[in-house]
Amino acid sequence: MDIREFDDRGNNPEPRPEIREKFSEKSNRFASSGKDATVNEISNIGTAFRAAAGKLHEQNDFLADWVDTAADKLDSVSNYLKDHEPEDILHDVQDFSKRNPYVTVGVMFAAGLALSRVLKSGQD
């Protein structure tokens, strides 16, 4: 081994290639299974929105059109996630965050509020 492979404390800062590869494989499997579960949930929500829009058309076309649009957007997100690898999605999210930091903070805030409501309702 070359002396440059160690830090000031004598530790090798780079993990061994086999450890790095094993970690990479496990993280990719975990990300893919999470992506698949997310795609299924988004598809289910989109289906529920479409059913709700169908019933709303009987009473309020304006509101039903909004719900239909939301269902279309959910389908679009679901298809995007289905068609892209987790690494590509992460790269796209990072690019969007760099270009739109305020929107990113707003989305994170809204997601936090939604998550807190879900967790709070689960306690009741």
MOPAC internal coordinates of N, CA, C and O (Angstrom, degrees):
PM7 1SCF
backbone

  N    0.0000 0     0.00 0     0.00 0    0    0    0
  C    1.4529 1     0.00 0     0.00 0    1    0    0
  C    1.5207 1   110.02 1     0.00 0    2    1    0
  O    1.2310 1   121.34 1   -33.53 1    3    2    1
  N    1.2670 1   115.04 1   146.47 1    3    2    1
  C    1.4574 1   121.63 1   177.42 1    5    3    2
  C    1.5228 1   109.21 1   -84.92 1    6    5    3
  O    1.2310 1   120.07 1   -36.53 1    7    6    5
  N    1.3102 1   117.46 1   143.47 1    7    6    5
  C    1.4727 1   122.29 1  -179.00 1    9    7    6
  C    1.5292 1   111.36 1   -60.48 1   10    9    7
  O    1.2310 1   120.05 1   153.29 1   11   10    9
  N    1.3194 1   117.51 1   -26.71 1   11   10    9
  C    1.4691 1   120.55 1  -178.36 1   13   11   10
  C    1.5213 1   112.44 1   -70.81 1   14   13   11
  O    1.2310 1   119.86 1   170.76 1   15   14   13
  N    1.3235 1   117.88 1    -9.24 1   15   14   13
  C    1.4540 1   121.08 1   179.96 1   17   15   14
  C    1.5209 1   112.52 1   -80.96 1   18   17   15
  O    1.2310 1   119.66 1   175.96 1   19   18   17
  N    1.3403 1   118.25 1    -4.04 1   19   18   17
  C    1.4549 1   121.87 1  -176.77 1   21   19   18
  C    1.5220 1   110.60 1  -114.89 1   22   21   19
  O    1.2310 1   120.63 1   -29.99 1   23   22   21
  N    1.3373 1   116.40 1   150.01 1   23   22   21
  C    1.4581 1   120.37 1   176.06 1   25   23   22
  C    1.5267 1   109.87 1   -87.07 1   26   25   23
  O    1.2310 1   120.21 1     9.44 1   27   26   25
  N    1.3410 1   117.21 1  -170.56 1   27   26   25
  C    1.4642 1   122.10 1  -176.25 1   29   27   26
  C    1.5239 1   113.09 1   -62.79 1   30   29   27
  O    1.2310 1   119.79 1   152.99 1   31   30   29
  N    1.3138 1   118.00 1   -27.01 1   31   30   29
  C    1.4637 1   121.53 1  -178.02 1   33   31   30
  C    1.5279 1   112.65 1   -90.96 1   34   33   31
  O    1.2310 1   120.21 1  -178.78 1   35   34   33
  N    1.3059 1   117.20 1     1.22 1   35   34   33
  C    1.4557 1   119.99 1  -179.10 1   37   35   34
  C    1.5116 1   113.69 1    87.07 1   38   37   35
  O    1.2310 1   120.31 1  -171.74 1   39   38   37
  N    1.3293 1   117.02 1     8.26 1   39   38   37
  C    1.4604 1   121.83 1   178.73 1   41   39   38
  C    1.5129 1   109.91 1   -92.22 1   42   41   39
  O    1.2310 1   121.28 1   -33.14 1   43   42   41
  N    1.2974 1   115.16 1   146.86 1   43   42   41
  C    1.4514 1   120.19 1   175.38 1   45   43   42
  C    1.5253 1   107.26 1   -86.07 1   46   45   43
  O    1.2310 1   119.35 1   -67.96 1   47   46   45
  N    1.3582 1   118.84 1   112.04 1   47   46   45
  C    1.4668 1   120.54 1  -176.23 1   49   47   46
  C    1.5235 1   113.70 1   -70.59 1   50   49   47
  O    1.2310 1   119.92 1   161.07 1   51   50   49
  N    1.3100 1   117.75 1   -18.93 1   51   50   49
  C    1.4622 1   121.03 1  -179.65 1   53   51   50
  C    1.5229 1   109.47 1   -95.59 1   54   53   51
  O    1.2310 1   119.55 1   -51.16 1   55   54   53
  N    1.3360 1   118.47 1   128.84 1   55   54   53
  C    1.4603 1   119.49 1   176.77 1   57   55   54
  C    1.5264 1   110.40 1   -68.17 1   58   57   55
  O    1.2310 1   121.01 1   -23.44 1   59   58   57
  N    1.2990 1   115.68 1   156.56 1   59   58   57
  C    1.4603 1   119.64 1   178.13 1   61   59   58
  C    1.5229 1   108.53 1   -62.27 1   62   61   59
  O    1.2310 1   120.31 1   -32.26 1   63   62   61
  N    1.3276 1   117.01 1   147.74 1   63   62   61
  C    1.4759 1   119.98 1  -177.20 1   65   63   62
  C    1.5243 1   113.40 1   -56.76 1   66   65   63
  O    1.2310 1   119.59 1   142.01 1   67   66   65
  N    1.3336 1   118.39 1   -37.99 1   67   66   65
  C    1.4656 1   119.47 1  -178.33 1   69   67   66
  C    1.5267 1   111.30 1   -68.60 1   70   69   67
  O    1.2310 1   120.33 1   146.35 1   71   70   69
  N    1.3424 1   116.98 1   -33.65 1   71   70   69
  C    1.4666 1   120.10 1   176.86 1   73   71   70
  C    1.5222 1   109.88 1   -69.80 1   74   73   71
  O    1.2310 1   120.76 1   136.35 1   75   74   73
  N    1.3159 1   116.14 1   -43.65 1   75   74   73
  C    1.4656 1   120.93 1   179.12 1   77   75   74
  C    1.5260 1   110.32 1   -61.04 1   78   77   75
  O    1.2310 1   120.51 1   137.29 1   79   78   77
  N    1.3365 1   116.63 1   -42.71 1   79   78   77
  C    1.4666 1   120.39 1  -179.17 1   81   79   78
  C    1.5293 1   111.24 1   -66.44 1   82   81   79
  O    1.2310 1   120.33 1   137.52 1   83   82   81
  N    1.3325 1   116.98 1   -42.48 1   83   82   81
  C    1.4651 1   120.88 1   179.47 1   85   83   82
  C    1.5283 1   110.60 1   -63.26 1   86   85   83
  O    1.2310 1   120.58 1   136.09 1   87   86   85
  N    1.3321 1   116.50 1   -43.91 1   87   86   85
  C    1.4607 1   120.76 1   177.91 1   89   87   86
  C    1.5182 1   110.66 1   -62.98 1   90   89   87
  O    1.2310 1   120.51 1   138.12 1   91   90   89
  N    1.3200 1   116.64 1   -41.88 1   91   90   89
  C    1.4627 1   121.19 1  -179.74 1   93   91   90
  C    1.5260 1   110.90 1   -62.66 1   94   93   91
  O    1.2310 1   120.23 1   137.30 1   95   94   93
  N    1.3329 1   117.17 1   -42.70 1   95   94   93
  C    1.4648 1   120.56 1   179.07 1   97   95   94
  C    1.5267 1   111.36 1   -63.42 1   98   97   95
  O    1.2310 1   120.72 1   135.07 1   99   98   97
  N    1.3328 1   116.23 1   -44.93 1   99   98   97
  C    1.4709 1   119.76 1  -179.61 1  101   99   98
  C    1.5243 1   111.25 1   -65.28 1  102  101   99
  O    1.2310 1   120.38 1   138.31 1  103  102  101
  N    1.3221 1   116.88 1   -41.69 1  103  102  101
  C    1.4645 1   118.80 1  -179.56 1  105  103  102
  C    1.5224 1   110.84 1   -67.56 1  106  105  103
  O    1.2310 1   119.83 1   144.49 1  107  106  105
  N    1.3276 1   117.93 1   -35.51 1  107  106  105
  C    1.4660 1   120.51 1   177.01 1  109  107  106
  C    1.5237 1   111.39 1   -66.27 1  110  109  107
  O    1.2310 1   120.13 1   138.88 1  111  110  109
  N    1.3424 1   117.36 1   -41.12 1  111  110  109
  C    1.4715 1   120.23 1   177.29 1  113  111  110
  C    1.5262 1   110.59 1   -64.06 1  114  113  111
  O    1.2310 1   120.78 1   137.41 1  115  114  113
  N    1.3260 1   116.11 1   -42.59 1  115  114  113
  C    1.4599 1   120.72 1   179.37 1  117  115  114
  C    1.5273 1   110.57 1   -62.72 1  118  117  115
  O    1.2310 1   120.31 1   134.88 1  119  118  117
  N    1.3369 1   117.01 1   -45.12 1  119  118  117
  C    1.4637 1   120.95 1   179.75 1  121  119  118
  C    1.5236 1   110.99 1   -64.12 1  122  121  119
  O    1.2310 1   120.22 1   139.47 1  123  122  121
  N    1.3235 1   117.18 1   -40.53 1  123  122  121
  C    1.4660 1   120.18 1  -179.94 1  125  123  122
  C    1.5227 1   111.80 1   -66.23 1  126  125  123
  O    1.2310 1   120.37 1   138.50 1  127  126  125
  N    1.3352 1   116.90 1   -41.50 1  127  126  125
  C    1.4670 1   118.36 1   179.44 1  129  127  126
  C    1.5273 1   110.56 1   -68.26 1  130  129  127
  O    1.2310 1   120.21 1   142.86 1  131  130  129
  N    1.3298 1   117.21 1   -37.14 1  131  130  129
  C    1.4623 1   120.28 1   175.71 1  133  131  130
  C    1.5145 1   111.71 1   -65.31 1  134  133  131
  O    1.2310 1   120.87 1   141.14 1  135  134  133
  N    1.3235 1   115.94 1   -38.86 1  135  134  133
  C    1.4635 1   120.63 1   178.11 1  137  135  134
  C    1.5226 1   110.13 1   -63.43 1  138  137  135
  O    1.2310 1   120.28 1   135.39 1  139  138  137
  N    1.3292 1   117.06 1   -44.61 1  139  138  137
  C    1.4687 1   120.69 1  -179.91 1  141  139  138
  C    1.5260 1   111.41 1   -62.35 1  142  141  139
  O    1.2310 1   120.53 1   137.77 1  143  142  141
  N    1.3233 1   116.58 1   -42.23 1  143  142  141
  C    1.4720 1   120.13 1   178.51 1  145  143  142
  C    1.5246 1   110.48 1   -64.54 1  146  145  143
  O    1.2310 1   120.44 1   140.17 1  147  146  145
  N    1.3265 1   116.77 1   -39.83 1  147  146  145
  C    1.4638 1   121.12 1   179.19 1  149  147  146
  C    1.5222 1   110.74 1   -64.86 1  150  149  147
  O    1.2310 1   120.45 1   137.27 1  151  150  149
  N    1.3244 1   116.75 1   -42.73 1  151  150  149
  C    1.4700 1   121.07 1   178.18 1  153  151  150
  C    1.5285 1   109.98 1   -59.63 1  154  153  151
  O    1.2310 1   120.18 1   135.70 1  155  154  153
  N    1.3237 1   117.26 1   -44.30 1  155  154  153
  C    1.4673 1   120.46 1   179.55 1  157  155  154
  C    1.5252 1   111.73 1   -63.20 1  158  157  155
  O    1.2310 1   120.33 1   136.31 1  159  158  157
  N    1.3212 1   116.98 1   -43.69 1  159  158  157
  C    1.4686 1   120.31 1  -179.90 1  161  159  158
  C    1.5273 1   111.30 1   -64.86 1  162  161  159
  O    1.2310 1   120.38 1   136.25 1  163  162  161
  N    1.3174 1   116.89 1   -43.75 1  163  162  161
  C    1.4672 1   119.92 1   179.63 1  165  163  162
  C    1.5264 1   109.94 1   -63.99 1  166  165  163
  O    1.2310 1   120.25 1   140.02 1  167  166  165
  N    1.3243 1   117.13 1   -39.98 1  167  166  165
  C    1.4698 1   120.30 1   177.36 1  169  167  166
  C    1.5240 1   111.12 1   -62.65 1  170  169  167
  O    1.2310 1   120.50 1   138.67 1  171  170  169
  N    1.3357 1   116.65 1   -41.33 1  171  170  169
  C    1.4674 1   120.27 1   178.10 1  173  171  170
  C    1.5245 1   111.66 1   -63.91 1  174  173  171
  O    1.2310 1   120.43 1   139.07 1  175  174  173
  N    1.3154 1   116.78 1   -40.93 1  175  174  173
  C    1.4679 1   120.47 1   178.40 1  177  175  174
  C    1.5271 1   109.67 1   -65.05 1  178  177  175
  O    1.2310 1   120.28 1   137.63 1  179  178  177
  N    1.3363 1   117.06 1   -42.37 1  179  178  177
  C    1.4585 1   120.73 1   177.40 1  181  179  178
  C    1.5136 1   112.22 1   -60.06 1  182  181  179
  O    1.2310 1   120.66 1   139.30 1  183  182  181
  N    1.3287 1   116.34 1   -40.70 1  183  182  181
  C    1.4662 1   120.96 1   177.48 1  185  183  182
  C    1.5273 1   110.86 1   -63.58 1  186  185  183
  O    1.2310 1   120.82 1   137.89 1  187  186  185
  N    1.3249 1   116.04 1   -42.11 1  187  186  185
  C    1.4714 1   119.99 1   178.33 1  189  187  186
  C    1.5264 1   110.64 1   -64.54 1  190  189  187
  O    1.2310 1   120.25 1   139.99 1  191  190  189
  N    1.3323 1   117.13 1   -40.01 1  191  190  189
  C    1.4673 1   120.32 1   177.53 1  193  191  190
  C    1.5239 1   110.67 1   -62.15 1  194  193  191
  O    1.2310 1   120.39 1   138.20 1  195  194  193
  N    1.3379 1   116.87 1   -41.80 1  195  194  193
  C    1.4718 1   119.80 1  -179.96 1  197  195  194
  C    1.5297 1   110.87 1   -63.73 1  198  197  195
  O    1.2310 1   120.50 1   139.06 1  199  198  197
  N    1.3237 1   116.65 1   -40.94 1  199  198  197
  C    1.4685 1   120.32 1   178.19 1  201  199  198
  C    1.5235 1   110.43 1   -64.08 1  202  201  199
  O    1.2310 1   120.72 1   137.77 1  203  202  201
  N    1.3327 1   116.23 1   -42.23 1  203  202  201
  C    1.4666 1   119.88 1   178.77 1  205  203  202
  C    1.5234 1   110.54 1   -65.11 1  206  205  203
  O    1.2310 1   120.47 1   140.33 1  207  206  205
  N    1.3306 1   116.71 1   -39.67 1  207  206  205
  C    1.4643 1   119.99 1   179.34 1  209  207  206
  C    1.5196 1   110.63 1   -63.97 1  210  209  207
  O    1.2310 1   120.35 1   141.90 1  211  210  209
  N    1.3302 1   116.94 1   -38.10 1  211  210  209
  C    1.4639 1   120.35 1   177.99 1  213  211  210
  C    1.5154 1   111.82 1   -59.46 1  214  213  211
  O    1.2310 1   120.66 1   137.88 1  215  214  213
  N    1.3248 1   116.35 1   -42.12 1  215  214  213
  C    1.4645 1   119.89 1   178.28 1  217  215  214
  C    1.5251 1   111.50 1   -72.70 1  218  217  215
  O    1.2310 1   120.49 1   145.29 1  219  218  217
  N    1.3329 1   116.67 1   -34.71 1  219  218  217
  C    1.4670 1   119.88 1  -179.52 1  221  219  218
  C    1.5249 1   112.31 1   -68.37 1  222  221  219
  O    1.2310 1   120.18 1   151.04 1  223  222  221
  N    1.3247 1   117.26 1   -28.96 1  223  222  221
  C    1.4707 1   120.00 1  -179.85 1  225  223  222
  C    1.5294 1   111.25 1   -59.34 1  226  225  223
  O    1.2310 1   120.36 1   153.75 1  227  226  225
  N    1.3238 1   116.92 1   -26.25 1  227  226  225
  C    1.4623 1   120.19 1   178.19 1  229  227  226
  C    1.5255 1   111.75 1   -69.96 1  230  229  227
  O    1.2310 1   120.39 1   153.87 1  231  230  229
  N    1.3494 1   116.86 1   -26.13 1  231  230  229
  C    1.4605 1   120.51 1  -174.40 1  233  231  230
  C    1.5284 1   113.59 1  -112.49 1  234  233  231
  O    1.2310 1   120.56 1   138.89 1  235  234  233
  N    1.3365 1   116.54 1   -41.11 1  235  234  233
  C    1.4569 1   119.47 1  -172.11 1  237  235  234
  C    1.5277 1   109.27 1  -149.05 1  238  237  235
  O    1.2310 1   121.07 1   -81.57 1  239  238  237
  N    1.3324 1   115.55 1    98.43 1  239  238  237
  C    1.4630 1   119.75 1  -178.17 1  241  239  238
  C    1.5237 1   112.76 1   -63.92 1  242  241  239
  O    1.2310 1   120.21 1   144.04 1  243  242  241
  N    1.3282 1   117.20 1   -35.96 1  243  242  241
  C    1.4613 1   120.40 1  -178.41 1  245  243  242
  C    1.5268 1   110.61 1   -61.03 1  246  245  243
  O    1.2310 1   120.43 1   129.83 1  247  246  245
  N    1.3144 1   116.78 1   -50.17 1  247  246  245
  C    1.4607 1   121.41 1   179.73 1  249  247  246
  C    1.5300 1   110.72 1   -66.59 1  250  249  247
  O    1.2310 1   120.47 1   141.49 1  251  250  249
  N    1.3165 1   116.70 1   -38.51 1  251  250  249
  C    1.4664 1   120.91 1   179.14 1  253  251  250
  C    1.5254 1   110.95 1   -62.37 1  254  253  251
  O    1.2310 1   120.40 1   142.36 1  255  254  253
  N    1.3386 1   116.85 1   -37.64 1  255  254  253
  C    1.4631 1   120.17 1   177.44 1  257  255  254
  C    1.5297 1   111.16 1   -63.35 1  258  257  255
  O    1.2310 1   120.33 1   141.78 1  259  258  257
  N    1.3246 1   116.98 1   -38.22 1  259  258  257
  C    1.4695 1   120.97 1   177.31 1  261  259  258
  C    1.5263 1   110.03 1   -63.58 1  262  261  259
  O    1.2310 1   120.49 1   136.37 1  263  262  261
  N    1.3060 1   116.67 1   -43.63 1  263  262  261
  C    1.4690 1   120.76 1  -179.48 1  265  263  262
  C    1.5295 1   109.95 1   -66.94 1  266  265  263
  O    1.2310 1   120.16 1   141.11 1  267  266  265
  N    1.3362 1   117.29 1   -38.89 1  267  266  265
  C    1.4671 1   120.61 1   175.17 1  269  267  266
  C    1.5273 1   111.21 1   -60.85 1  270  269  267
  O    1.2310 1   120.68 1   137.46 1  271  270  269
  N    1.3228 1   116.31 1   -42.54 1  271  270  269
  C    1.4631 1   120.73 1   178.42 1  273  271  270
  C    1.5248 1   110.61 1   -62.50 1  274  273  271
  O    1.2310 1   120.62 1   137.48 1  275  274  273
  N    1.3248 1   116.42 1   -42.52 1  275  274  273
  C    1.4691 1   120.14 1   177.65 1  277  275  274
  C    1.5272 1   110.43 1   -62.08 1  278  277  275
  O    1.2310 1   120.16 1   139.60 1  279  278  277
  N    1.3274 1   117.30 1   -40.40 1  279  278  277
  C    1.4663 1   120.84 1   178.24 1  281  279  278
  C    1.5252 1   110.70 1   -63.99 1  282  281  279
  O    1.2310 1   120.43 1   140.05 1  283  282  281
  N    1.3386 1   116.79 1   -39.95 1  283  282  281
  C    1.4664 1   120.45 1   176.81 1  285  283  282
  C    1.5243 1   111.08 1   -61.61 1  286  285  283
  O    1.2310 1   120.59 1   136.92 1  287  286  285
  N    1.3272 1   116.48 1   -43.08 1  287  286  285
  C    1.4703 1   120.62 1   178.95 1  289  287  286
  C    1.5280 1   110.73 1   -63.97 1  290  289  287
  O    1.2310 1   120.46 1   139.06 1  291  290  289
  N    1.3275 1   116.73 1   -40.94 1  291  290  289
  C    1.4620 1   119.98 1   177.85 1  293  291  290
  C    1.5292 1   110.84 1   -63.23 1  294  293  291
  O    1.2310 1   120.27 1   139.49 1  295  294  293
  N    1.3249 1   117.10 1   -40.51 1  295  294  293
  C    1.4641 1   120.44 1   176.45 1  297  295  294
  C    1.5242 1   110.81 1   -62.58 1  298  297  295
  O    1.2310 1   120.90 1   140.04 1  299  298  297
  N    1.3235 1   115.88 1   -39.96 1  299  298  297
  C    1.4583 1   120.44 1   178.73 1  301  299  298
  C    1.5300 1   111.30 1   -62.75 1  302  301  299
  O    1.2310 1   120.69 1   135.26 1  303  302  301
  N    1.3314 1   116.28 1   -44.74 1  303  302  301
  C    1.4665 1   120.69 1   178.25 1  305  303  302
  C    1.5268 1   109.98 1   -63.49 1  306  305  303
  O    1.2310 1   120.42 1   135.87 1  307  306  305
  N    1.3102 1   116.80 1   -44.13 1  307  306  305
  C    1.4606 1   121.33 1   179.77 1  309  307  306
  C    1.5290 1   111.14 1   -59.85 1  310  309  307
  O    1.2310 1   120.42 1   135.08 1  311  310  309
  N    1.3249 1   116.81 1   -44.92 1  311  310  309
  C    1.4653 1   120.59 1   179.04 1  313  311  310
  C    1.5222 1   111.63 1   -65.66 1  314  313  311
  O    1.2310 1   120.23 1   140.45 1  315  314  313
  N    1.3284 1   117.17 1   -39.55 1  315  314  313
  C    1.4649 1   120.60 1   177.84 1  317  315  314
  C    1.5247 1   110.11 1   -60.71 1  318  317  315
  O    1.2310 1   120.73 1   131.89 1  319  318  317
  N    1.3333 1   116.22 1   -48.11 1  319  318  317
  C    1.4636 1   120.04 1  -179.32 1  321  319  318
  C    1.5271 1   111.34 1   -63.25 1  322  321  319
  O    1.2310 1   120.88 1   140.57 1  323  322  321
  N    1.3281 1   115.92 1   -39.43 1  323  322  321
  C    1.4611 1   120.63 1  -179.13 1  325  323  322
  C    1.5316 1   111.04 1   -64.78 1  326  325  323
  O    1.2310 1   120.42 1   143.41 1  327  326  325
  N    1.3295 1   116.80 1   -36.59 1  327  326  325
  C    1.4617 1   121.64 1  -173.05 1  329  327  326
  C    1.5273 1   114.42 1   -88.70 1  330  329  327
  O    1.2310 1   119.44 1   174.16 1  331  330  329
  N    1.3320 1   118.67 1    -5.84 1  331  330  329
  C    1.4654 1   121.06 1  -176.50 1  333  331  330
  C    1.5242 1   111.45 1  -122.54 1  334  333  331
  O    1.2310 1   121.43 1   -30.44 1  335  334  333
  N    1.3156 1   114.86 1   149.56 1  335  334  333
  C    1.4608 1   121.94 1   176.76 1  337  335  334
  C    1.5281 1   109.72 1   -77.98 1  338  337  335
  O    1.2310 1   120.07 1   -25.28 1  339  338  337
  N    1.3308 1   117.47 1   154.72 1  339  338  337
  C    1.4718 1   120.01 1  -179.63 1  341  339  338
  C    1.5337 1   113.82 1   -55.06 1  342  341  339
  O    1.2310 1   120.23 1   142.42 1  343  342  341
  N    1.3377 1   117.17 1   -37.58 1  343  342  341
  C    1.4672 1   119.57 1   179.45 1  345  343  342
  C    1.5244 1   111.25 1   -63.18 1  346  345  343
  O    1.2310 1   120.72 1   139.49 1  347  346  345
  N    1.3399 1   116.23 1   -40.51 1  347  346  345
  C    1.4680 1   120.72 1   178.86 1  349  347  346
  C    1.5260 1   110.81 1   -65.32 1  350  349  347
  O    1.2310 1   120.74 1   139.02 1  351  350  349
  N    1.3225 1   116.19 1   -40.98 1  351  350  349
  C    1.4647 1   120.91 1   179.61 1  353  351  350
  C    1.5218 1   109.95 1   -63.49 1  354  353  351
  O    1.2310 1   120.64 1   134.90 1  355  354  353
  N    1.3332 1   116.39 1   -45.10 1  355  354  353
  C    1.4602 1   120.73 1   178.86 1  357  355  354
  C    1.5218 1   110.95 1   -60.31 1  358  357  355
  O    1.2310 1   120.45 1   136.65 1  359  358  357
  N    1.3207 1   116.74 1   -43.35 1  359  358  357
  C    1.4668 1   120.95 1   178.85 1  361  359  358
  C    1.5317 1   110.74 1   -62.10 1  362  361  359
  O    1.2310 1   120.26 1   136.33 1  363  362  361
  N    1.3287 1   117.12 1   -43.67 1  363  362  361
  C    1.4657 1   120.79 1   179.35 1  365  363  362
  C    1.5283 1   111.53 1   -64.39 1  366  365  363
  O    1.2310 1   120.36 1   139.75 1  367  366  365
  N    1.3343 1   116.92 1   -40.25 1  367  366  365
  C    1.4693 1   120.77 1   178.50 1  369  367  366
  C    1.5232 1   110.25 1   -64.98 1  370  369  367
  O    1.2310 1   120.34 1   138.11 1  371  370  369
  N    1.3290 1   116.96 1   -41.89 1  371  370  369
  C    1.4614 1   120.15 1   178.52 1  373  371  370
  C    1.5235 1   111.01 1   -62.97 1  374  373  371
  O    1.2310 1   120.33 1   136.49 1  375  374  373
  N    1.3256 1   116.98 1   -43.51 1  375  374  373
  C    1.4683 1   120.26 1   178.08 1  377  375  374
  C    1.5237 1   111.21 1   -61.56 1  378  377  375
  O    1.2310 1   120.42 1   134.82 1  379  378  377
  N    1.3387 1   116.80 1   -45.18 1  379  378  377
  C    1.4584 1   120.54 1   179.60 1  381  379  378
  C    1.5247 1   110.47 1   -61.78 1  382  381  379
  O    1.2310 1   120.55 1   137.42 1  383  382  381
  N    1.3306 1   116.55 1   -42.58 1  383  382  381
  C    1.4692 1   121.00 1  -178.86 1  385  383  382
  C    1.5208 1   111.56 1   -62.79 1  386  385  383
  O    1.2310 1   120.56 1   142.06 1  387  386  385
  N    1.3148 1   116.53 1   -37.94 1  387  386  385
  C    1.4709 1   120.04 1   179.26 1  389  387  386
  C    1.5290 1   110.87 1   -69.05 1  390  389  387
  O    1.2310 1   120.56 1   143.31 1  391  390  389
  N    1.3235 1   116.53 1   -36.69 1  391  390  389
  C    1.4655 1   120.07 1  -178.96 1  393  391  390
  C    1.5191 1   112.77 1   -80.12 1  394  393  391
  O    1.2310 1   119.92 1   152.51 1  395  394  393
  N    1.3358 1   117.75 1   -27.49 1  395  394  393
  C    1.4668 1   122.49 1  -174.89 1  397  395  394
  C    1.5303 1   111.19 1  -134.16 1  398  397  395
  O    1.2310 1   119.76 1  -112.41 1  399  398  397
  N    1.3209 1   118.07 1    67.59 1  399  398  397
  C    1.4752 1   118.78 1  -175.21 1  401  399  398
  C    1.5267 1   113.31 1   -64.38 1  402  401  399
  O    1.2310 1   119.76 1   143.88 1  403  402  401
  N    1.3280 1   118.06 1   -36.12 1  403  402  401
  C    1.4658 1   119.91 1  -178.27 1  405  403  402
  C    1.5291 1   111.42 1   -69.78 1  406  405  403
  O    1.2310 1   120.73 1   140.89 1  407  406  405
  N    1.3127 1   116.21 1   -39.11 1  407  406  405
  C    1.4643 1   119.95 1   176.87 1  409  407  406
  C    1.5280 1   109.41 1   -63.98 1  410  409  407
  O    1.2310 1   120.89 1   139.23 1  411  410  409
  N    1.3240 1   115.91 1   -40.77 1  411  410  409
  C    1.4616 1   120.44 1   179.43 1  413  411  410
  C    1.5224 1   111.22 1   -60.57 1  414  413  411
  O    1.2310 1   120.37 1   134.85 1  415  414  413
  N    1.3229 1   116.90 1   -45.15 1  415  414  413
  C    1.4654 1   120.52 1   178.86 1  417  415  414
  C    1.5300 1   109.93 1   -63.70 1  418  417  415
  O    1.2310 1   120.11 1   138.66 1  419  418  417
  N    1.3214 1   117.40 1   -41.34 1  419  418  417
  C    1.4639 1   120.95 1   178.59 1  421  419  418
  C    1.5184 1   112.35 1   -62.68 1  422  421  419
  O    1.2310 1   120.54 1   137.58 1  423  422  421
  N    1.3221 1   116.57 1   -42.42 1  423  422  421
  C    1.4670 1   120.63 1   178.64 1  425  423  422
  C    1.5269 1   110.21 1   -65.51 1  426  425  423
  O    1.2310 1   120.56 1   138.25 1  427  426  425
  N    1.3247 1   116.54 1   -41.75 1  427  426  425
  C    1.4677 1   119.74 1   178.84 1  429  427  426
  C    1.5291 1   110.63 1   -63.82 1  430  429  427
  O    1.2310 1   120.34 1   140.84 1  431  430  429
  N    1.3319 1   116.95 1   -39.16 1  431  430  429
  C    1.4633 1   121.18 1   178.21 1  433  431  430
  C    1.5296 1   110.46 1   -63.63 1  434  433  431
  O    1.2310 1   120.77 1   133.17 1  435  434  433
  N    1.3349 1   116.13 1   -46.83 1  435  434  433
  C    1.4662 1   120.29 1   179.86 1  437  435  434
  C    1.5327 1   110.93 1   -63.58 1  438  437  435
  O    1.2310 1   120.46 1   139.91 1  439  438  437
  N    1.3249 1   116.73 1   -40.09 1  439  438  437
  C    1.4666 1   119.82 1   178.17 1  441  439  438
  C    1.5265 1   110.72 1   -64.76 1  442  441  439
  O    1.2310 1   120.56 1   141.91 1  443  442  441
  N    1.3208 1   116.54 1   -38.09 1  443  442  441
  C    1.4637 1   120.27 1   177.11 1  445  443  442
  C    1.5167 1   111.86 1   -64.26 1  446  445  443
  O    1.2310 1   120.61 1   138.18 1  447  446  445
  N    1.3291 1   116.44 1   -41.82 1  447  446  445
  C    1.4654 1   119.86 1   177.09 1  449  447  446
  C    1.5266 1   111.19 1   -62.99 1  450  449  447
  O    1.2310 1   121.06 1   135.48 1  451  450  449
  N    1.3283 1   115.58 1   -44.52 1  451  450  449
  C    1.4653 1   119.47 1   179.90 1  453  451  450
  C    1.5283 1   110.72 1   -63.14 1  454  453  451
  O    1.2310 1   120.56 1   137.50 1  455  454  453
  N    1.3162 1   116.53 1   -42.50 1  455  454  453
  C    1.4602 1   120.00 1   179.33 1  457  455  454
  C    1.5214 1   111.21 1   -64.28 1  458  457  455
  O    1.2310 1   120.47 1   139.73 1  459  458  457
  N    1.3252 1   116.70 1   -40.27 1  459  458  457
  C    1.4685 1   119.11 1   179.59 1  461  459  458
  C    1.5297 1   110.82 1   -65.48 1  462  461  459
  O    1.2310 1   120.27 1   143.69 1  463  462  461
  N    1.3274 1   117.10 1   -36.31 1  463  462  461
  C    1.4677 1   120.31 1   177.60 1  465  463  462
  C    1.5337 1   110.66 1   -65.77 1  466  465  463
  O    1.2310 1   120.92 1   138.17 1  467  466  465
  N    1.3256 1   115.85 1   -41.83 1  467  466  465
  C    1.4625 1   119.91 1   179.23 1  469  467  466
  C    1.5254 1   110.12 1   -63.83 1  470  469  467
  O    1.2310 1   120.72 1   134.44 1  471  470  469
  N    1.3206 1   116.23 1   -45.56 1  471  470  469
  C    1.4666 1   119.58 1   180.00 1  473  471  470
  C    1.5238 1   111.64 1   -65.35 1  474  473  471
  O    1.2310 1   120.82 1   140.95 1  475  474  473
  N    1.3310 1   116.03 1   -39.05 1  475  474  473
  C    1.4635 1   120.03 1   179.80 1  477  475  474
  C    1.5293 1   110.51 1   -66.73 1  478  477  475
  O    1.2310 1   120.07 1   139.31 1  479  478  477
  N    1.3261 1   117.46 1   -40.69 1  479  478  477
  C    1.4666 1   120.11 1  -179.80 1  481  479  478
  C    1.5262 1   111.13 1   -67.86 1  482  481  479
  O    1.2310 1   120.17 1   152.62 1  483  482  481
  N    1.3194 1   117.29 1   -27.38 1  483  482  481
  C    1.4523 1   120.47 1   177.94 1  485  483  482
  C    1.5172 1   112.85 1   -71.59 1  486  485  483
  O    1.2310 1   120.15 1   159.39 1  487  486  485
  N    1.3280 1   117.32 1   -20.61 1  487  486  485
  C    1.4576 1   121.35 1   179.99 1  489  487  486
  C    1.5196 1   111.97 1   -82.55 1  490  489  487
  O    1.2310 1   120.11 1   158.46 1  491  490  489
  N    1.3133 1   117.39 1   -21.54 1  491  490  489
  C    1.4773 1   121.35 1  -176.98 1  493  491  490
  C    1.5017 1   112.51 1   -73.14 1  494  493  491
  O    1.2310 1   120.10 1   180.00 1  495  494  493

